[in-house]
Amino acid sequence: MLPTPIHGWDLPGVPAGFQVFIKRDDMSGNCLGGNKVRKLEFLLADAVLKGSDAVITCGSIQSNHCRAAAVAAAELGLKSHLFLRWQGEMNSQAVGCRGNLLLDRLSSSHIILAPPLPYEDTTVGGQRKKGLKNIMMEYSEKLRLEGSKPYIIPVGGSNPLGCWGYIEAFREMMDQGLLENFDDVVVATGSGGTISGLALGNYLTGSRIRVHAVCVCDDAKYFYSHVDEQLQAYGITKHSEGKPVRARDIVDIIDGYKGEGYGKSTGEELAQLVTIATRTGICLDPVYTLKGVRGMLKELEINPQRFSGRRILYVHTGGIFGLYDGKIDELLNARPETSKVFCYKDFIPDN
């Protein structure tokens, strides 16, 4: 629940001279909702004010955003319709009930399986192909004809309204001593809403903090473009002295740490996740926060001048249910520190 705490973090691999702290937005509420809850606070308020009785959104098959939206919608008495990207047989038995899907299904969501389509429309071979954005709009019209009042939430909740979640989070961090105690803020970015809010909050307050975002999908060009779109939406186009405001001036996008791609993990990455958990008690998720931490650690090592100072605040954006999909089980059984499972008779003699 808010405000989420900030505390020190004895993170393995931090280069000498740097201090790393952590902002625990994985504890924001709504089934450990993470950063998605902050954006949904504004989006679902808008849905309720408009008299909506259902929400429609989209994401990957293990989407944290969709899970948070489904749980929050259920709390508010709204139906949820989730378009989930899936490569496999299009039925409930094939997708199962593990990870975020468990909570999607417990929230009584309508789950619509879709191939891994992009969000926006694309043109391939001269032919226009619908993306999930337009597909959701068509689905919304179908629900309206059936008498429903659906509200569409964009992928990741990342639009100008959802962006307010992390403008407000920046204010919260200021109340927690951000400006006095830290030099840099680092976060993972996947849809751009969190980093847009942090960057805008930082800019609007005139803060000296340097904000960094590690890409877990797409590339730096995409995220700079997304932040520029938010600046335009808010009418923030020029500094007080007349110079244009650009995304590249208010946020540092760090690319090159996506690994094998969005939602894909190597054995090395999962091993580092286990090491961090067993040594610090902080569980990262394999899709977002782990890759964000890996990018931060590497840049601190090879490119320390990229950072404004030596006191780094990492924002943990949640996603722990991504660990519950079973992909890490084999590694946990193989490592000594995570396979300490015994029978009581090994220690207690028979009576």
C-alpha positions as CSV (number, residue, x, y, z in Angstrom):
1,M,0.0,0.0,0.0
2,L,1.1,3.6,-0.5
3,P,3.6,5.0,0.2
4,T,5.8,2.1,-0.7
5,P,9.0,1.9,1.4
6,I,12.5,2.8,0.4
7,H,15.4,1.0,2.0
8,G,19.0,0.0,1.5
9,W,19.9,-3.0,-0.8
10,D,23.1,-5.0,-0.4
11,L,22.8,-6.0,-4.1
12,P,25.6,-8.4,-5.3
13,G,27.7,-7.0,-8.1
14,V,27.5,-3.2,-7.3
15,P,30.8,-1.6,-8.2
16,A,32.9,-0.1,-5.3
17,G,31.9,3.5,-4.5
18,F,28.2,3.2,-5.4
19,Q,25.3,2.7,-3.1
20,V,22.1,1.1,-4.3
21,F,18.7,1.5,-2.6
22,I,15.3,0.1,-3.6
23,K,11.8,1.6,-3.8
24,R,9.4,-1.3,-3.1
25,D,6.6,-0.6,-5.6
26,D,6.2,-4.4,-5.7
27,M,4.3,-3.8,-2.4
28,S,1.8,-1.3,-3.8
29,G,-1.2,-3.6,-3.1
30,N,-3.8,-5.3,-5.3
31,C,-2.2,-8.8,-5.1
32,L,1.3,-7.3,-5.0
33,G,0.4,-5.3,-8.0
34,G,3.6,-3.4,-8.7
35,N,3.7,-0.3,-11.0
36,K,0.5,-1.3,-12.8
37,V,-1.6,-0.4,-9.8
38,R,-0.5,3.2,-9.8
39,K,-1.6,3.7,-13.4
40,L,-4.8,1.8,-12.9
41,E,-5.7,4.1,-10.0
42,F,-6.4,6.8,-12.5
43,L,-7.6,4.7,-15.4
44,L,-10.2,2.8,-13.5
45,A,-11.4,6.0,-11.7
46,D,-12.0,7.3,-15.2
47,A,-13.9,4.1,-16.2
48,V,-16.1,4.4,-13.1
49,L,-16.8,8.1,-13.7
50,K,-17.9,7.3,-17.2
51,G,-20.3,4.6,-16.0
52,S,-18.4,1.7,-17.5
53,D,-19.3,-1.8,-16.5
54,A,-16.3,-3.6,-18.1
55,V,-12.7,-3.0,-19.0
56,I,-10.8,-4.3,-22.0
57,T,-7.0,-4.5,-22.2
58,C,-4.2,-6.6,-23.6
59,G,-0.8,-8.0,-23.0
60,S,1.3,-11.1,-23.0
61,I,0.0,-14.4,-21.7
62,Q,1.7,-13.7,-18.3
63,S,0.9,-10.0,-18.4
64,N,1.3,-8.3,-15.0
65,H,-0.7,-5.4,-16.3
66,C,-3.6,-7.6,-17.3
67,R,-3.6,-9.4,-14.0
68,A,-3.6,-6.2,-12.0
69,A,-6.4,-4.8,-14.2
70,A,-8.5,-8.0,-13.8
71,V,-8.1,-8.1,-10.0
72,A,-8.8,-4.3,-9.6
73,A,-11.8,-4.6,-11.9
74,A,-13.2,-7.4,-9.8
75,E,-12.8,-5.3,-6.7
76,L,-14.8,-2.5,-8.3
77,G,-17.5,-4.8,-9.6
78,L,-16.5,-4.5,-13.3
79,K,-16.1,-7.3,-15.8
80,S,-12.7,-7.7,-17.4
81,H,-11.8,-8.8,-20.9
82,L,-8.2,-9.6,-21.6
83,F,-6.6,-10.1,-25.0
84,L,-3.5,-12.2,-24.2
85,R,-0.8,-12.9,-26.7
86,W,-0.2,-16.7,-26.9
87,Q,1.8,-19.0,-29.1
88,G,0.1,-22.4,-28.8
89,E,-3.2,-24.1,-28.9
90,M,-6.1,-21.7,-28.4
91,N,-7.9,-23.2,-25.4
92,S,-7.9,-23.0,-21.6
93,Q,-6.3,-26.4,-21.1
94,A,-3.3,-25.3,-23.2
95,V,-2.6,-22.0,-21.4
96,G,-3.2,-23.5,-17.9
97,C,-3.6,-21.7,-14.6
98,R,-0.1,-20.8,-13.5
99,G,1.5,-17.5,-12.7
100,N,-0.6,-14.4,-13.6
101,L,-3.1,-16.6,-15.4
102,L,-4.2,-18.0,-12.1
103,L,-5.3,-14.6,-10.8
104,D,-6.8,-13.7,-14.2
105,R,-9.0,-16.7,-14.0
106,L,-9.8,-16.3,-10.3
107,S,-11.0,-12.7,-11.2
108,S,-13.5,-14.3,-13.6
109,S,-11.9,-12.6,-16.6
110,H,-12.9,-13.2,-20.2
111,I,-9.6,-14.3,-21.6
112,I,-9.3,-13.9,-25.4
113,L,-6.2,-15.7,-26.8
114,A,-4.5,-13.9,-29.7
115,P,-1.4,-14.6,-31.7
116,P,1.6,-12.4,-30.8
117,L,0.3,-9.4,-32.8
118,P,1.8,-5.9,-32.3
119,Y,-0.3,-3.3,-30.6
120,E,-0.5,-0.9,-33.5
121,D,-1.6,-1.7,-37.0
122,T,1.3,-2.7,-39.4
123,T,1.8,-2.8,-43.1
124,V,3.3,-6.0,-44.5
125,G,3.8,-6.5,-48.2
126,G,1.5,-3.5,-48.9
127,Q,-1.3,-5.0,-46.9
128,R,-2.6,-3.4,-43.7
129,K,-2.8,-5.8,-40.7
130,K,-4.7,-5.0,-37.6
131,G,-2.9,-4.7,-34.3
132,L,-4.4,-5.4,-30.9
133,K,-5.4,-1.8,-30.5
134,N,-7.9,-1.9,-33.3
135,I,-9.0,-5.4,-32.5
136,M,-9.9,-4.2,-29.0
137,M,-11.9,-1.3,-30.5
138,E,-13.9,-3.7,-32.6
139,Y,-14.5,-6.0,-29.7
140,S,-15.6,-3.0,-27.7
141,E,-18.3,-2.2,-30.3
142,K,-19.5,-5.8,-30.1
143,L,-19.9,-5.5,-26.3
144,R,-21.8,-2.2,-26.8
145,L,-24.2,-3.8,-29.1
146,E,-24.9,-6.4,-26.4
147,G,-25.7,-3.6,-23.9
148,S,-22.4,-3.3,-22.1
149,K,-20.4,-0.1,-21.5
150,P,-16.8,-1.1,-21.9
151,Y,-13.7,1.0,-21.2
152,I,-10.5,0.3,-23.2
153,I,-7.2,0.5,-21.3
154,P,-4.1,0.6,-23.6
155,V,-1.3,-1.9,-23.3
156,G,0.5,-1.4,-20.0
157,G,-2.0,1.3,-19.0
158,S,0.5,3.7,-20.7
159,N,-1.3,6.7,-21.9
160,P,-1.4,10.4,-20.6
161,L,-3.9,9.5,-17.9
162,G,-2.1,6.4,-16.7
163,C,1.1,8.4,-16.7
164,W,-0.2,10.4,-13.8
165,G,0.4,7.3,-11.6
166,Y,4.1,7.9,-11.8
167,I,4.0,11.7,-11.7
168,E,2.3,11.1,-8.4
169,A,4.9,8.5,-7.5
170,F,7.7,11.0,-8.1
171,R,6.0,13.4,-5.6
172,E,5.7,10.5,-3.1
173,M,9.4,9.8,-3.5
174,M,10.2,13.5,-2.9
175,D,8.3,13.3,0.4
176,Q,10.5,10.3,1.2
177,G,13.7,12.3,0.7
178,L,14.5,11.6,-2.9
179,L,16.1,14.9,-3.7
180,E,18.2,15.0,-0.6
181,N,19.4,11.4,-0.5
182,F,19.7,10.2,-4.1
183,D,21.4,11.2,-7.4
184,D,19.8,8.7,-9.9
185,V,16.6,6.7,-10.3
186,V,16.6,3.5,-12.4
187,V,13.6,1.5,-13.5
188,A,12.9,-1.2,-16.1
189,T,10.6,-0.1,-19.0
190,G,8.3,-2.2,-21.1
191,S,5.4,0.0,-22.3
192,G,6.7,3.4,-21.3
193,G,4.1,4.6,-18.9
194,T,6.2,4.4,-15.7
195,I,9.2,6.0,-17.2
196,S,7.1,8.8,-18.8
197,G,5.6,9.6,-15.4
198,L,8.9,9.6,-13.6
199,A,10.6,11.7,-16.3
200,L,7.7,14.2,-16.3
201,G,7.6,14.4,-12.5
202,N,11.3,15.0,-12.5
203,Y,11.2,17.7,-15.1
204,L,8.1,19.5,-13.7
205,T,9.7,19.8,-10.2
206,G,13.0,21.1,-11.6
207,S,14.8,18.3,-9.9
208,R,18.5,17.5,-10.4
209,I,17.8,13.8,-10.3
210,R,18.9,11.8,-13.4
211,V,16.2,9.3,-14.4
212,H,17.2,6.1,-16.3
213,A,15.1,3.4,-17.9
214,V,16.4,-0.1,-19.0
215,C,14.5,-1.4,-22.0
216,V,13.1,-5.0,-21.7
217,C,11.6,-4.8,-25.2
218,D,11.6,-2.6,-28.3
219,D,14.5,-0.1,-28.3
220,A,15.6,3.3,-27.1
221,K,14.2,5.1,-30.1
222,Y,10.7,3.6,-29.4
223,F,10.7,4.8,-25.8
224,Y,12.1,8.3,-26.5
225,S,9.3,8.6,-29.0
226,H,6.7,7.5,-26.4
227,V,7.9,10.0,-23.9
228,D,7.9,12.7,-26.5
229,E,4.2,11.8,-27.2
230,Q,3.4,12.3,-23.5
231,L,5.2,15.6,-23.5
232,Q,3.0,16.7,-26.5
233,A,-0.1,15.4,-24.8
234,Y,0.6,17.5,-21.7
235,G,1.5,20.5,-23.8
236,I,5.0,20.5,-22.5
237,T,6.9,21.6,-25.6
238,K,9.3,24.4,-24.5
239,H,11.5,25.2,-21.6
240,S,10.9,28.6,-19.9
241,E,13.8,30.1,-22.0
242,G,12.1,28.9,-25.2
243,K,14.2,25.9,-26.1
244,P,12.2,22.8,-27.0
245,V,11.7,20.0,-24.4
246,R,12.7,16.6,-25.7
247,A,12.6,13.2,-24.2
248,R,16.3,12.8,-24.6
249,D,16.8,15.8,-22.3
250,I,14.8,14.5,-19.4
251,V,15.4,10.7,-19.4
252,D,18.2,8.3,-20.2
253,I,17.0,5.2,-22.0
254,I,19.4,2.2,-21.6
255,D,19.3,-0.3,-24.4
256,G,21.1,-3.6,-24.9
257,Y,19.9,-5.7,-22.0
258,K,16.8,-7.5,-23.4
259,G,18.7,-10.7,-23.7
260,E,16.9,-13.2,-25.9
261,G,13.9,-11.0,-26.1
262,Y,10.8,-9.9,-24.2
263,G,9.6,-12.6,-21.8
264,K,12.5,-14.9,-22.6
265,S,15.2,-15.8,-20.0
266,T,18.6,-17.4,-20.2
267,G,20.0,-19.8,-17.6
268,E,22.5,-17.1,-16.6
269,E,19.7,-14.6,-16.0
270,L,17.7,-16.9,-13.9
271,A,20.8,-17.9,-11.9
272,Q,21.4,-14.2,-11.1
273,L,17.8,-13.9,-10.1
274,V,18.2,-16.8,-7.6
275,T,21.5,-15.3,-6.3
276,I,19.9,-12.0,-5.6
277,A,16.9,-13.6,-3.9
278,T,18.9,-15.9,-1.7
279,R,21.4,-13.2,-0.6
280,T,19.1,-10.2,-0.2
281,G,15.6,-11.5,0.2
282,I,14.4,-9.4,-2.8
283,C,12.6,-11.5,-5.4
284,L,12.8,-9.9,-8.9
285,D,10.8,-11.0,-11.9
286,P,12.5,-12.4,-15.0
287,V,10.7,-10.2,-17.5
288,Y,11.2,-6.7,-16.1
289,T,13.0,-6.1,-12.9
290,L,15.8,-8.6,-13.3
291,K,16.7,-7.2,-16.7
292,G,16.5,-3.7,-15.3
293,V,18.9,-4.6,-12.5
294,R,21.3,-6.4,-14.9
295,G,21.4,-3.3,-17.2
296,M,22.0,-1.0,-14.2
297,L,24.8,-3.1,-12.8
298,K,26.6,-3.4,-16.1
299,E,26.3,0.3,-16.8
300,L,27.6,1.2,-13.3
301,E,30.6,-1.0,-14.1
302,I,31.4,0.0,-17.7
303,N,29.8,3.4,-18.0
304,P,29.7,5.1,-14.6
305,Q,29.8,8.6,-16.1
306,R,26.3,7.9,-17.3
307,F,25.1,8.4,-13.8
308,S,24.7,11.7,-12.0
309,G,26.2,10.5,-8.8
310,R,26.9,7.5,-6.5
311,R,23.6,7.1,-4.7
312,I,21.2,5.0,-6.9
313,L,17.6,4.3,-6.3
314,Y,16.2,1.3,-8.1
315,V,12.4,1.2,-8.5
316,H,11.1,-2.4,-8.1
317,T,8.0,-2.5,-10.3
318,G,6.7,-5.9,-9.1
319,G,5.8,-8.9,-11.3
320,I,6.5,-11.7,-8.9
321,F,3.8,-13.9,-10.3
322,G,6.0,-14.3,-13.4
323,L,8.1,-16.6,-11.2
324,Y,5.2,-19.0,-10.8
325,D,5.0,-20.3,-14.3
326,G,7.3,-23.2,-13.5
327,K,10.3,-22.2,-15.7
328,I,12.6,-21.8,-12.8
329,D,11.8,-25.1,-11.0
330,E,14.6,-27.1,-12.6
331,L,17.2,-24.5,-11.6
332,L,15.9,-24.4,-8.0
333,N,16.1,-28.1,-7.7
334,A,19.7,-28.1,-9.0
335,R,21.2,-25.4,-6.8
336,P,22.3,-26.4,-3.2
337,E,21.0,-23.2,-1.6
338,T,17.5,-23.7,-3.0
339,S,17.1,-27.4,-2.6
340,K,17.3,-27.8,1.1
341,V,14.4,-30.2,1.4
342,F,14.7,-33.1,3.9
343,C,12.6,-35.7,5.6
344,Y,12.1,-35.1,9.4
345,K,13.3,-38.7,10.0
346,D,16.8,-37.6,8.9
347,F,17.0,-35.6,12.1
348,I,14.5,-37.0,14.6
349,P,15.1,-40.6,15.6
350,D,12.1,-42.9,15.7
351,N,10.4,-43.3,19.1
